[in-house]
Amino acid sequence: MRKRGIGRDPAPSIRQAVEYLERNYGDVATRYPRHYFFYYGNYYAVQAMYIAGDPWWSQFYNRLRDDVVRRQERDGSWPSNVGDAYSTAVSTIILEVPNELRQVLAEQWRDNGLTEHASVVAFALLKEEL
């Protein structure tokens, strides 16, 4: 996955989506610290923000990274209400995004004929779910 960025003048729906993620991160992180909502939501949010690029990416990722690392147990796992295996796997994926090791998202876009911005726009549609 290569950082692309949506530029300084993105479409209104994309701007609204990334601003929604930024604005609501603290609430989700506080209300669901060991719940799968935190891990599941941020699994997608971190990829969307990575694609969105700066200024959103740096601020969002730094805060998320610090929260994820702070939640790690001494044995290396991350606890959650659905089991440590799930939250540990998702946490490691979240932490590796800036290292550009994953190609899954790009392959999904290509295989399904989607654009890179599809995941960012999807968050605008999901905001009622959070």
Secondary structure, DSSP 8 states (H G I E B T S, - for coil): -------SS--HHHHHHHHHHHHHHHHHHHH-TTSHHHHHHHHHHHHHHHHH-TTHHHHHHHHHHHHHHHH--TTS----TT-HHHHHHHHHHHHHGGGT---HHHHHHHHHT--TTHHHHHHHHHTTT-
